[in-house]
Amino acid sequence: MTEYPLTEVPQAAVPRVAEVVRNTNETKIRVRVNLDGTGQARLSTGIGFFDHMLDQIARHGLIDLDIEADGDLHIDGHHTVEDVGITLGQAVAKAVGDKKGIRRYGHAYVPLDEALSRVVVDFSGRPGLEMDVPFHSGMIGSFDTQLTYEFFQGFVNHAQVTLHIDNLKGKNAHHQAETVFKAFARALRAALELDPRAAGVIPSTKGSL
């Protein structure tokens, strides 16, 4: 019997790293991502709870994040949170490139005490957000819970992904938000993972995404 050596699965030839700078009259944002990182984060947005949520994306998505934001917080956090979402989306899109070899789809359920959230993501090339999170408080520290939607809307528009977010249970707004961001991170990690059975292949019958 002839024995054939196992074929090595090729790894990504180019590191999936990107940096994007976005400056407007309202904010100055710099985002650097490493999609194949270890979950390290260096975050400075001026909004403590928002930094905490971005840290969840890094830690549970195994994405290294370096985010600096200087925004008009004397008005409120809206422009800062939205523009970080936009810039993070641009950086992820740049880092993932043509999407060859990725799994494309990812989903996750994450609980935290009484709260439970589900997030499903598709790197479809088509931006779309469906979000149902009935927050039980308008503010978490200095973070306006309405801005959760603005962050994810900015992200999907510029990462060109379809994203479904549902908070299935929850009474504490902190827990609701944290399960959403953790589930997002886990879903992102699954979708961006390189599939050894489809190395170099774009995961679409169209041949492009």
DRENDRENNU-880782 format. One line per field, with one value per residue: z, y, x of N, C-alpha, C in turn; residue in three letters; residue number from 1. Coordinates in Angstrom, 1 decimal. Layout:
N
nup <- (Z / ...)
nnorth <- (Y / ...)
neast <- (X / ...)
caup <- (Z / ...)
canorth <- (Y / ...)
caeast <- (X / ...)
cup <- (Z / ...)
cnorth <- (Y / ...)
ceast <- (X / ...)
aa <- (ALA / ...)
i <- (NUM / ...)
//
This chain:
209
nup <- (0.0 / -0.9 / 0.8 / 1.5 / 2.2 / 4.7 / 3.7 / 4.3 / 5.8 / 4.3 / 5.8 / 6.4 / 4.0 / 4.2 / 7.0 / 8.8 / 9.4 / 10.1 / 9.9 / 10.5 / 10.1 / 11.1 / 10.7 / 11.7 / 12.0 / 14.4 / 15.6 / 16.3 / 15.3 / 15.7 / 14.7 / 15.1 / 14.1 / 14.7 / 13.3 / 13.9 / 16.5 / 20.1 / 21.8 / 23.0 / 24.2 / 23.8 / 24.8 / 24.4 / 24.7 / 26.2 / 27.3 / 29.8 / 30.2 / 27.5 / 26.6 / 28.2 / 26.9 / 24.4 / 25.0 / 25.6 / 23.0 / 22.0 / 23.8 / 23.8 / 21.1 / 20.3 / 19.0 / 18.5 / 19.6 / 19.1 / 20.0 / 19.7 / 20.6 / 20.2 / 21.0 / 20.7 / 23.5 / 25.3 / 24.3 / 23.8 / 24.0 / 21.4 / 18.8 / 19.1 / 19.8 / 17.6 / 15.5 / 16.2 / 15.8 / 13.0 / 12.1 / 13.1 / 11.7 / 9.1 / 9.4 / 10.0 / 7.6 / 5.9 / 6.9 / 6.6 / 3.9 / 0.7 / 1.7 / 1.2 / 2.2 / 4.7 / 7.3 / 7.1 / 8.2 / 11.5 / 14.8 / 18.1 / 21.4 / 24.5 / 28.0 / 31.0 / 34.2 / 34.7 / 32.1 / 28.6 / 25.4 / 21.8 / 18.9 / 15.4 / 12.6 / 9.2 / 6.8 / 4.3 / 2.4 / 2.2 / 3.8 / 6.8 / 9.5 / 12.1 / 15.1 / 18.3 / 21.3 / 24.3 / 26.4 / 29.9 / 31.1 / 30.6 / 30.8 / 31.3 / 33.5 / 32.1 / 29.6 / 27.0 / 26.5 / 24.0 / 22.2 / 21.6 / 19.4 / 17.5 / 17.3 / 16.3 / 13.9 / 12.5 / 12.3 / 10.8 / 8.3 / 7.3 / 7.6 / 5.9 / 6.5 / 7.5 / 10.3 / 13.1 / 16.1 / 19.2 / 22.3 / 24.4 / 27.0 / 30.0 / 32.7 / 33.9 / 32.7 / 32.3 / 32.2 / 30.0 / 27.9 / 28.1 / 27.5 / 24.8 / 23.5 / 24.1 / 22.8 / 20.2 / 19.8 / 20.0 / 17.8 / 15.7 / 15.8 / 15.1 / 12.5 / 11.2 / 11.3 / 9.8 / 7.5 / 7.3 / 5.4 / 3.3 / 2.2 / 0.7 / -0.8 / -1.8 / 0.2 / -1.3 / -3.7 / -5.7 / -6.2 / -5.3 / -2.6)
nnorth <- (-1.2 / 2.1 / 4.9 / 8.2 / 11.4 / 13.5 / 16.4 / 19.7 / 22.2 / 25.3 / 28.4 / 31.7 / 33.8 / 36.4 / 38.6 / 39.3 / 42.2 / 45.5 / 49.1 / 52.0 / 55.5 / 58.0 / 61.2 / 63.8 / 66.9 / 66.3 / 64.1 / 62.3 / 59.5 / 56.5 / 53.3 / 50.1 / 46.8 / 43.3 / 40.4 / 37.9 / 37.7 / 37.6 / 38.6 / 41.0 / 44.3 / 47.8 / 50.6 / 53.7 / 55.7 / 57.6 / 57.1 / 55.1 / 52.7 / 52.0 / 51.4 / 49.2 / 47.4 / 47.2 / 46.0 / 43.4 / 42.6 / 42.3 / 40.4 / 38.1 / 37.7 / 37.1 / 39.1 / 41.4 / 44.7 / 48.1 / 51.1 / 54.5 / 57.3 / 60.6 / 62.6 / 64.7 / 64.9 / 66.7 / 67.4 / 64.9 / 61.3 / 60.4 / 60.9 / 59.9 / 57.1 / 56.2 / 56.8 / 55.3 / 52.8 / 52.9 / 53.2 / 50.9 / 49.0 / 49.6 / 49.0 / 46.2 / 45.2 / 45.9 / 44.4 / 41.7 / 41.4 / 39.8 / 37.8 / 35.1 / 31.7 / 32.1 / 31.2 / 32.6 / 32.7 / 33.2 / 32.4 / 33.0 / 32.3 / 33.9 / 33.9 / 35.9 / 35.9 / 36.7 / 37.5 / 36.9 / 36.6 / 36.5 / 36.4 / 36.7 / 36.5 / 37.4 / 37.6 / 38.9 / 40.9 / 42.6 / 45.2 / 45.0 / 45.4 / 43.9 / 44.4 / 43.7 / 44.7 / 45.2 / 47.5 / 47.9 / 50.2 / 53.6 / 54.6 / 53.5 / 53.9 / 56.5 / 55.9 / 56.0 / 53.8 / 53.7 / 54.1 / 51.8 / 50.6 / 52.5 / 52.1 / 49.5 / 49.8 / 51.6 / 49.9 / 47.6 / 48.9 / 49.6 / 47.4 / 45.8 / 43.7 / 41.4 / 41.5 / 40.1 / 40.8 / 39.8 / 40.3 / 38.0 / 37.5 / 39.4 / 41.7 / 43.5 / 46.3 / 46.5 / 43.8 / 43.0 / 44.5 / 43.6 / 40.8 / 41.0 / 42.2 / 40.4 / 38.1 / 39.0 / 39.2 / 36.5 / 35.4 / 36.9 / 35.9 / 33.2 / 33.5 / 34.7 / 32.9 / 30.8 / 28.3 / 25.1 / 23.3 / 24.7 / 26.2 / 29.2 / 29.5 / 31.4 / 31.8 / 31.5 / 30.9 / 32.6 / 33.4 / 35.6 / 38.0)
neast <- (0.8 / 0.6 / 1.7 / 0.6 / 1.8 / 0.4 / -1.2 / -0.1 / -1.9 / -2.3 / -1.5 / -2.7 / -1.2 / -0.6 / -0.4 / -3.3 / -3.9 / -4.6 / -4.8 / -6.6 / -7.3 / -9.5 / -10.5 / -12.6 / -14.6 / -15.8 / -14.7 / -11.6 / -10.2 / -8.4 / -7.8 / -6.4 / -6.2 / -5.7 / -6.6 / -5.9 / -5.0 / -4.3 / -6.2 / -5.5 / -5.7 / -5.7 / -7.2 / -8.8 / -11.3 / -12.5 / -14.9 / -15.8 / -17.4 / -17.8 / -15.2 / -14.9 / -16.7 / -15.6 / -13.3 / -14.3 / -14.8 / -12.3 / -11.1 / -12.8 / -13.1 / -10.6 / -9.1 / -6.7 / -6.8 / -6.3 / -7.3 / -7.9 / -9.6 / -10.7 / -13.1 / -16.0 / -17.0 / -18.0 / -20.4 / -22.0 / -21.8 / -22.4 / -21.2 / -18.6 / -18.9 / -20.4 / -18.5 / -16.3 / -17.4 / -17.7 / -15.0 / -13.8 / -15.2 / -14.3 / -11.6 / -11.6 / -12.8 / -10.7 / -8.6 / -9.5 / -9.7 / -10.0 / -11.6 / -11.0 / -11.0 / -12.1 / -14.6 / -17.0 / -19.7 / -20.9 / -22.0 / -23.3 / -24.3 / -24.5 / -24.5 / -25.1 / -25.5 / -28.8 / -29.2 / -29.3 / -28.0 / -28.1 / -26.1 / -25.7 / -23.6 / -22.8 / -20.4 / -21.1 / -20.8 / -22.9 / -24.3 / -26.3 / -28.4 / -30.2 / -31.6 / -32.6 / -32.9 / -34.1 / -33.3 / -33.2 / -32.5 / -31.6 / -29.0 / -25.7 / -23.4 / -21.6 / -22.4 / -24.7 / -27.3 / -28.7 / -26.7 / -25.5 / -26.8 / -26.1 / -23.3 / -23.1 / -24.5 / -22.8 / -20.6 / -21.5 / -22.2 / -19.7 / -18.0 / -19.3 / -21.1 / -23.8 / -25.8 / -27.3 / -28.8 / -30.0 / -31.3 / -32.3 / -33.1 / -33.1 / -32.6 / -31.0 / -29.3 / -26.5 / -25.7 / -27.2 / -26.0 / -23.4 / -23.6 / -24.4 / -22.2 / -20.2 / -21.2 / -21.3 / -18.5 / -17.7 / -19.2 / -18.0 / -15.4 / -15.8 / -16.7 / -14.6 / -12.6 / -10.2 / -10.9 / -9.8 / -10.6 / -11.3 / -9.3 / -8.1 / -10.4 / -13.2 / -16.0 / -18.6 / -21.1 / -21.2 / -18.6 / -17.4 / -17.4)
caup <- (0.0 / -1.0 / 1.9 / 1.0 / 3.4 / 4.9 / 3.1 / 5.3 / 5.5 / 4.2 / 6.7 / 5.6 / 3.5 / 4.6 / 8.3 / 8.7 / 10.2 / 9.4 / 10.7 / 9.8 / 10.8 / 10.6 / 11.4 / 11.3 / 12.9 / 15.6 / 16.3 / 15.7 / 15.6 / 15.1 / 15.0 / 14.6 / 14.4 / 14.2 / 13.4 / 14.4 / 17.7 / 21.3 / 22.6 / 23.7 / 23.9 / 24.3 / 24.4 / 25.1 / 24.0 / 27.0 / 27.8 / 30.5 / 29.9 / 26.1 / 26.6 / 28.8 / 25.9 / 23.3 / 25.6 / 25.4 / 21.6 / 21.8 / 24.6 / 23.4 / 19.7 / 20.0 / 18.1 / 19.1 / 19.3 / 19.5 / 19.6 / 20.3 / 20.1 / 20.8 / 20.4 / 21.4 / 24.7 / 26.0 / 23.8 / 24.4 / 23.4 / 20.2 / 17.7 / 19.5 / 19.7 / 16.2 / 14.7 / 16.5 / 15.0 / 11.5 / 11.9 / 13.4 / 10.5 / 8.0 / 9.7 / 9.9 / 6.2 / 5.2 / 7.3 / 6.1 / 2.4 / -0.2 / 2.4 / 0.9 / 3.3 / 6.0 / 7.4 / 6.6 / 9.1 / 12.9 / 15.7 / 19.5 / 22.6 / 25.7 / 29.2 / 32.1 / 35.2 / 34.2 / 30.7 / 27.5 / 24.0 / 20.6 / 17.8 / 14.2 / 11.6 / 7.9 / 6.0 / 3.1 / 1.5 / 2.2 / 5.2 / 7.3 / 11.0 / 12.8 / 16.5 / 19.3 / 22.7 / 25.1 / 27.6 / 31.0 / 31.7 / 29.5 / 30.9 / 32.1 / 33.8 / 31.2 / 28.3 / 26.6 / 25.9 / 22.6 / 21.3 / 21.2 / 18.0 / 16.6 / 17.2 / 15.4 / 12.6 / 11.9 / 12.0 / 9.6 / 7.1 / 6.8 / 7.5 / 4.9 / 7.1 / 7.9 / 11.7 / 13.8 / 17.5 / 20.0 / 23.7 / 24.6 / 28.4 / 30.8 / 33.5 / 34.2 / 31.4 / 32.2 / 31.8 / 28.7 / 27.0 / 28.1 / 26.7 / 23.4 / 23.0 / 24.2 / 21.8 / 19.0 / 19.7 / 19.7 / 16.5 / 14.8 / 15.9 / 14.3 / 11.1 / 10.6 / 11.4 / 8.5 / 7.3 / 6.6 / 4.3 / 2.2 / 2.1 / -0.5 / -1.5 / -1.3 / 0.6 / -1.9 / -5.1 / -6.7 / -6.5 / -4.7 / -1.6)
canorth <- (0.0 / 3.4 / 5.9 / 9.5 / 12.3 / 14.5 / 17.8 / 20.7 / 23.3 / 26.6 / 29.4 / 33.0 / 34.2 / 37.8 / 38.8 / 40.0 / 43.3 / 46.8 / 50.4 / 53.1 / 56.7 / 58.8 / 62.5 / 64.7 / 68.0 / 65.9 / 63.1 / 61.9 / 58.1 / 55.6 / 51.9 / 49.1 / 45.4 / 42.0 / 39.4 / 36.6 / 38.1 / 36.9 / 39.3 / 42.1 / 45.5 / 49.1 / 51.3 / 55.0 / 56.5 / 58.6 / 56.5 / 54.0 / 51.5 / 51.6 / 50.8 / 47.8 / 46.6 / 47.0 / 45.0 / 42.1 / 42.2 / 41.8 / 39.2 / 36.9 / 37.5 / 36.9 / 40.1 / 42.5 / 46.0 / 49.3 / 52.1 / 55.8 / 58.2 / 61.9 / 63.1 / 65.9 / 64.3 / 67.8 / 67.3 / 63.6 / 60.2 / 59.8 / 60.9 / 59.0 / 55.7 / 55.9 / 56.9 / 54.1 / 51.7 / 53.1 / 53.0 / 49.5 / 48.3 / 49.8 / 48.2 / 44.8 / 45.0 / 46.0 / 43.3 / 40.5 / 41.4 / 39.2 / 36.8 / 33.7 / 30.8 / 32.3 / 30.5 / 33.6 / 32.8 / 32.9 / 32.7 / 32.7 / 32.6 / 34.2 / 34.3 / 36.5 / 35.8 / 36.6 / 37.9 / 36.0 / 37.3 / 35.7 / 37.2 / 35.9 / 37.4 / 36.9 / 38.4 / 38.8 / 42.0 / 43.4 / 45.7 / 44.9 / 45.2 / 43.7 / 44.4 / 43.8 / 44.7 / 46.1 / 47.8 / 48.3 / 51.5 / 54.4 / 54.9 / 52.6 / 54.9 / 57.6 / 55.3 / 55.9 / 52.5 / 53.9 / 54.2 / 50.4 / 50.5 / 53.3 / 51.5 / 48.3 / 50.3 / 52.0 / 48.7 / 46.8 / 49.6 / 49.7 / 46.1 / 45.1 / 42.4 / 41.3 / 41.2 / 40.0 / 40.8 / 39.6 / 40.0 / 37.1 / 37.7 / 40.3 / 42.7 / 44.5 / 46.8 / 46.2 / 42.4 / 42.9 / 45.0 / 42.7 / 39.6 / 41.4 / 42.5 / 39.1 / 37.2 / 39.6 / 38.8 / 35.1 / 35.2 / 37.4 / 35.0 / 32.1 / 33.9 / 35.1 / 31.8 / 30.2 / 27.0 / 24.3 / 22.5 / 25.6 / 27.2 / 29.9 / 29.5 / 32.4 / 31.0 / 31.9 / 30.3 / 33.7 / 33.5 / 36.9 / 38.6)
caeast <- (0.0 / 1.4 / 1.3 / 0.8 / 2.0 / -0.6 / -1.0 / -0.1 / -2.9 / -1.6 / -2.0 / -2.8 / 0.1 / -0.4 / -1.0 / -4.6 / -3.7 / -5.0 / -4.9 / -7.4 / -7.4 / -10.6 / -10.6 / -13.7 / -14.7 / -16.4 / -13.9 / -10.4 / -10.2 / -7.4 / -8.1 / -5.6 / -6.7 / -5.0 / -7.7 / -5.3 / -4.3 / -4.5 / -7.2 / -4.9 / -6.5 / -5.3 / -8.4 / -9.0 / -12.3 / -13.1 / -16.2 / -15.4 / -18.2 / -17.6 / -13.9 / -15.1 / -17.3 / -14.6 / -12.4 / -15.0 / -14.6 / -10.9 / -10.8 / -13.6 / -13.0 / -9.2 / -8.7 / -5.9 / -7.4 / -5.7 / -8.3 / -7.8 / -10.7 / -10.8 / -14.4 / -16.7 / -17.7 / -18.7 / -21.8 / -22.4 / -20.9 / -22.9 / -20.3 / -17.5 / -19.3 / -20.7 / -17.3 / -15.5 / -18.0 / -17.4 / -13.6 / -13.5 / -15.7 / -13.3 / -10.3 / -11.9 / -12.9 / -9.4 / -7.8 / -10.0 / -9.3 / -11.0 / -12.4 / -10.7 / -10.7 / -12.8 / -15.9 / -18.0 / -20.8 / -20.6 / -23.1 / -23.0 / -25.2 / -23.7 / -25.3 / -24.5 / -26.6 / -30.2 / -29.3 / -28.9 / -28.0 / -27.7 / -25.6 / -25.4 / -23.0 / -22.5 / -19.5 / -21.8 / -20.6 / -24.1 / -24.6 / -27.6 / -28.5 / -31.4 / -31.2 / -33.7 / -32.3 / -34.9 / -32.6 / -34.0 / -32.0 / -31.1 / -27.6 / -24.8 / -22.4 / -21.7 / -22.7 / -26.1 / -27.6 / -29.1 / -25.6 / -25.2 / -27.3 / -25.3 / -22.0 / -23.2 / -24.9 / -21.6 / -19.7 / -22.0 / -22.1 / -18.3 / -17.4 / -20.1 / -21.6 / -25.1 / -25.6 / -28.6 / -28.5 / -31.2 / -31.2 / -33.4 / -33.5 / -32.3 / -33.2 / -29.9 / -28.8 / -25.1 / -25.7 / -27.7 / -25.0 / -22.2 / -23.9 / -24.4 / -20.8 / -19.4 / -21.7 / -20.7 / -17.1 / -17.6 / -19.7 / -17.0 / -14.3 / -16.1 / -16.9 / -13.3 / -11.7 / -9.8 / -11.4 / -8.8 / -11.2 / -11.7 / -8.2 / -8.0 / -11.6 / -14.2 / -17.2 / -19.8 / -21.3 / -21.0 / -17.2 / -16.9 / -18.2)
cup <- (0.0 / 0.1 / 1.3 / 2.2 / 3.5 / 4.4 / 4.2 / 4.8 / 5.5 / 5.1 / 5.8 / 5.3 / 4.0 / 6.0 / 8.1 / 9.7 / 9.4 / 10.4 / 9.8 / 10.7 / 10.2 / 11.4 / 10.8 / 12.2 / 14.3 / 16.4 / 15.5 / 16.2 / 14.9 / 15.6 / 14.3 / 15.0 / 13.9 / 14.4 / 13.9 / 15.7 / 18.9 / 22.3 / 23.4 / 23.2 / 24.5 / 23.8 / 25.2 / 24.3 / 24.9 / 27.7 / 28.5 / 30.1 / 28.4 / 26.0 / 27.2 / 27.7 / 24.8 / 23.8 / 25.5 / 24.0 / 21.4 / 22.5 / 24.1 / 21.9 / 19.3 / 18.9 / 18.9 / 18.6 / 19.9 / 19.1 / 20.4 / 19.7 / 20.9 / 20.2 / 21.2 / 22.5 / 25.5 / 25.5 / 24.3 / 23.7 / 22.0 / 19.1 / 17.9 / 19.3 / 18.3 / 15.3 / 15.0 / 15.8 / 13.5 / 11.3 / 12.1 / 12.2 / 9.3 / 8.2 / 9.6 / 8.4 / 5.5 / 5.6 / 6.8 / 4.6 / 1.6 / 0.4 / 2.0 / 2.1 / 4.6 / 6.1 / 7.0 / 7.7 / 10.5 / 13.7 / 17.1 / 20.4 / 23.8 / 26.8 / 30.2 / 33.2 / 34.6 / 32.7 / 29.8 / 26.2 / 23.0 / 19.5 / 16.6 / 13.2 / 10.3 / 7.2 / 4.6 / 2.0 / 1.4 / 3.6 / 5.6 / 8.8 / 11.4 / 14.3 / 17.4 / 20.7 / 23.5 / 26.4 / 28.7 / 31.7 / 30.5 / 29.6 / 31.7 / 32.3 / 32.9 / 29.8 / 28.1 / 25.9 / 24.4 / 21.7 / 20.9 / 19.7 / 17.1 / 16.3 / 16.1 / 14.0 / 11.8 / 11.5 / 10.8 / 8.3 / 6.5 / 6.8 / 6.4 / 5.4 / 7.4 / 9.4 / 12.3 / 15.3 / 18.3 / 21.4 / 24.1 / 26.0 / 29.0 / 31.5 / 33.9 / 32.9 / 31.2 / 31.7 / 30.4 / 27.7 / 26.9 / 27.3 / 25.2 / 22.8 / 23.1 / 23.1 / 20.4 / 18.8 / 19.3 / 18.2 / 15.4 / 14.7 / 15.0 / 12.8 / 10.4 / 10.6 / 10.0 / 8.5 / 6.6 / 5.5 / 3.1 / 2.0 / 0.7 / -1.3 / -0.9 / -1.0 / 0.1 / -3.3 / -6.1 / -7.1 / -5.9 / -3.6 / -1.4)
cnorth <- (1.2 / 4.4 / 7.3 / 10.4 / 13.2 / 15.8 / 18.8 / 21.8 / 24.6 / 27.6 / 30.7 / 33.5 / 35.6 / 38.0 / 39.7 / 41.2 / 44.6 / 47.9 / 51.4 / 54.3 / 57.5 / 60.1 / 63.3 / 65.9 / 67.6 / 64.9 / 62.9 / 60.4 / 57.4 / 54.2 / 51.0 / 47.7 / 44.3 / 40.9 / 38.1 / 36.8 / 37.1 / 37.6 / 40.4 / 43.4 / 46.8 / 50.1 / 52.6 / 55.8 / 57.6 / 58.2 / 55.2 / 52.7 / 51.0 / 51.0 / 49.3 / 46.9 / 46.3 / 46.0 / 43.5 / 41.6 / 41.6 / 40.5 / 38.0 / 36.7 / 37.1 / 37.8 / 41.1 / 43.8 / 47.1 / 50.5 / 53.4 / 56.7 / 59.5 / 62.6 / 64.2 / 65.4 / 65.4 / 67.9 / 66.1 / 62.6 / 59.8 / 59.7 / 59.9 / 57.6 / 55.3 / 55.8 / 55.7 / 52.9 / 51.7 / 52.7 / 51.6 / 48.7 / 48.4 / 49.0 / 46.7 / 44.4 / 45.0 / 44.8 / 41.9 / 40.3 / 40.7 / 38.1 / 35.3 / 32.9 / 31.0 / 31.5 / 31.3 / 33.7 / 32.5 / 33.2 / 32.4 / 33.1 / 32.8 / 34.6 / 35.1 / 36.7 / 35.7 / 36.9 / 36.9 / 36.6 / 36.3 / 36.7 / 36.3 / 36.9 / 36.7 / 37.9 / 38.4 / 39.8 / 42.9 / 43.9 / 45.6 / 44.7 / 45.0 / 43.5 / 44.6 / 43.6 / 45.7 / 46.5 / 48.3 / 49.5 / 52.3 / 54.7 / 53.8 / 53.4 / 56.1 / 57.2 / 55.3 / 54.6 / 52.6 / 53.8 / 52.8 / 50.2 / 51.3 / 52.7 / 50.3 / 48.7 / 50.8 / 50.9 / 48.0 / 47.6 / 49.6 / 48.4 / 45.3 / 43.7 / 42.5 / 40.8 / 41.2 / 39.9 / 40.8 / 39.4 / 39.2 / 37.2 / 38.7 / 41.4 / 43.8 / 45.0 / 46.5 / 44.8 / 42.3 / 43.4 / 44.1 / 41.4 / 39.9 / 41.5 / 41.2 / 38.1 / 37.7 / 39.1 / 37.4 / 34.8 / 35.7 / 36.5 / 33.8 / 32.4 / 34.1 / 34.0 / 31.2 / 28.7 / 26.1 / 23.5 / 23.4 / 26.6 / 27.8 / 30.0 / 30.6 / 31.6 / 31.6 / 31.3 / 31.4 / 33.9 / 34.8 / 37.3 / 40.1)
ceast <- (0.9 / 0.8 / 1.6 / 0.9 / 0.8 / -0.3 / -1.1 / -1.2 / -2.2 / -2.2 / -2.1 / -1.5 / 0.4 / -1.1 / -2.3 / -4.6 / -4.0 / -5.0 / -5.7 / -7.5 / -8.6 / -10.7 / -11.7 / -13.6 / -15.3 / -15.5 / -12.6 / -10.2 / -9.0 / -7.7 / -7.0 / -6.1 / -5.7 / -6.0 / -7.2 / -4.5 / -4.6 / -5.5 / -6.6 / -5.6 / -5.8 / -6.4 / -8.4 / -10.0 / -12.9 / -14.4 / -15.9 / -16.1 / -18.0 / -16.3 / -14.1 / -15.8 / -16.4 / -13.6 / -13.0 / -14.8 / -13.2 / -10.7 / -11.5 / -13.5 / -11.5 / -8.7 / -7.9 / -6.5 / -6.6 / -6.6 / -8.1 / -8.8 / -10.7 / -12.0 / -14.9 / -17.6 / -18.4 / -20.1 / -22.4 / -21.5 / -21.3 / -21.8 / -19.1 / -17.8 / -19.6 / -19.4 / -16.3 / -16.0 / -17.6 / -15.9 / -13.2 / -14.0 / -14.8 / -12.0 / -10.5 / -12.0 / -11.5 / -8.5 / -8.2 / -9.8 / -10.4 / -11.8 / -12.1 / -10.4 / -11.4 / -14.1 / -17.1 / -19.1 / -20.3 / -21.8 / -22.7 / -24.1 / -24.3 / -24.7 / -24.5 / -25.6 / -27.9 / -30.3 / -28.7 / -29.0 / -27.5 / -27.3 / -25.2 / -24.8 / -22.7 / -21.6 / -20.0 / -21.4 / -21.8 / -24.4 / -26.0 / -27.6 / -29.9 / -31.1 / -32.4 / -33.1 / -33.1 / -34.2 / -33.5 / -33.5 / -31.4 / -29.6 / -26.9 / -23.6 / -22.6 / -22.1 / -24.2 / -26.4 / -28.1 / -27.9 / -25.1 / -25.6 / -26.4 / -23.9 / -22.1 / -23.7 / -23.6 / -20.7 / -20.2 / -21.9 / -20.7 / -17.6 / -18.1 / -20.5 / -23.1 / -25.0 / -27.0 / -28.2 / -29.8 / -30.8 / -32.5 / -34.0 / -32.6 / -33.1 / -32.3 / -29.3 / -27.3 / -24.9 / -26.1 / -26.6 / -23.8 / -22.4 / -23.9 / -23.0 / -20.0 / -19.9 / -21.3 / -19.3 / -16.9 / -18.1 / -18.6 / -15.8 / -14.6 / -16.2 / -15.5 / -12.3 / -11.4 / -10.2 / -10.4 / -9.3 / -11.5 / -10.6 / -8.2 / -9.3 / -12.6 / -15.5 / -18.5 / -19.9 / -21.1 / -19.5 / -16.6 / -17.9 / -17.9)
aa <- (MET / THR / GLU / TYR / PRO / LEU / THR / GLU / VAL / PRO / GLN / ALA / ALA / VAL / PRO / ARG / VAL / ALA / GLU / VAL / VAL / ARG / ASN / THR / ASN / GLU / THR / LYS / ILE / ARG / VAL / ARG / VAL / ASN / LEU / ASP / GLY / THR / GLY / GLN / ALA / ARG / LEU / SER / THR / GLY / ILE / GLY / PHE / PHE / ASP / HIS / MET / LEU / ASP / GLN / ILE / ALA / ARG / HIS / GLY / LEU / ILE / ASP / LEU / ASP / ILE / GLU / ALA / ASP / GLY / ASP / LEU / HIS / ILE / ASP / GLY / HIS / HIS / THR / VAL / GLU / ASP / VAL / GLY / ILE / THR / LEU / GLY / GLN / ALA / VAL / ALA / LYS / ALA / VAL / GLY / ASP / LYS / LYS / GLY / ILE / ARG / ARG / TYR / GLY / HIS / ALA / TYR / VAL / PRO / LEU / ASP / GLU / ALA / LEU / SER / ARG / VAL / VAL / VAL / ASP / PHE / SER / GLY / ARG / PRO / GLY / LEU / GLU / MET / ASP / VAL / PRO / PHE / HIS / SER / GLY / MET / ILE / GLY / SER / PHE / ASP / THR / GLN / LEU / THR / TYR / GLU / PHE / PHE / GLN / GLY / PHE / VAL / ASN / HIS / ALA / GLN / VAL / THR / LEU / HIS / ILE / ASP / ASN / LEU / LYS / GLY / LYS / ASN / ALA / HIS / HIS / GLN / ALA / GLU / THR / VAL / PHE / LYS / ALA / PHE / ALA / ARG / ALA / LEU / ARG / ALA / ALA / LEU / GLU / LEU / ASP / PRO / ARG / ALA / ALA / GLY / VAL / ILE / PRO / SER / THR / LYS / GLY / SER / LEU)
i <- (1 / 2 / 3 / 4 / 5 / 6 / 7 / 8 / 9 / 10 / 11 / 12 / 13 / 14 / 15 / 16 / 17 / 18 / 19 / 20 / 21 / 22 / 23 / 24 / 25 / 26 / 27 / 28 / 29 / 30 / 31 / 32 / 33 / 34 / 35 / 36 / 37 / 38 / 39 / 40 / 41 / 42 / 43 / 44 / 45 / 46 / 47 / 48 / 49 / 50 / 51 / 52 / 53 / 54 / 55 / 56 / 57 / 58 / 59 / 60 / 61 / 62 / 63 / 64 / 65 / 66 / 67 / 68 / 69 / 70 / 71 / 72 / 73 / 74 / 75 / 76 / 77 / 78 / 79 / 80 / 81 / 82 / 83 / 84 / 85 / 86 / 87 / 88 / 89 / 90 / 91 / 92 / 93 / 94 / 95 / 96 / 97 / 98 / 99 / 100 / 101 / 102 / 103 / 104 / 105 / 106 / 107 / 108 / 109 / 110 / 111 / 112 / 113 / 114 / 115 / 116 / 117 / 118 / 119 / 120 / 121 / 122 / 123 / 124 / 125 / 126 / 127 / 128 / 129 / 130 / 131 / 132 / 133 / 134 / 135 / 136 / 137 / 138 / 139 / 140 / 141 / 142 / 143 / 144 / 145 / 146 / 147 / 148 / 149 / 150 / 151 / 152 / 153 / 154 / 155 / 156 / 157 / 158 / 159 / 160 / 161 / 162 / 163 / 164 / 165 / 166 / 167 / 168 / 169 / 170 / 171 / 172 / 173 / 174 / 175 / 176 / 177 / 178 / 179 / 180 / 181 / 182 / 183 / 184 / 185 / 186 / 187 / 188 / 189 / 190 / 191 / 192 / 193 / 194 / 195 / 196 / 197 / 198 / 199 / 200 / 201 / 202 / 203 / 204 / 205 / 206 / 207 / 208 / 209)
//
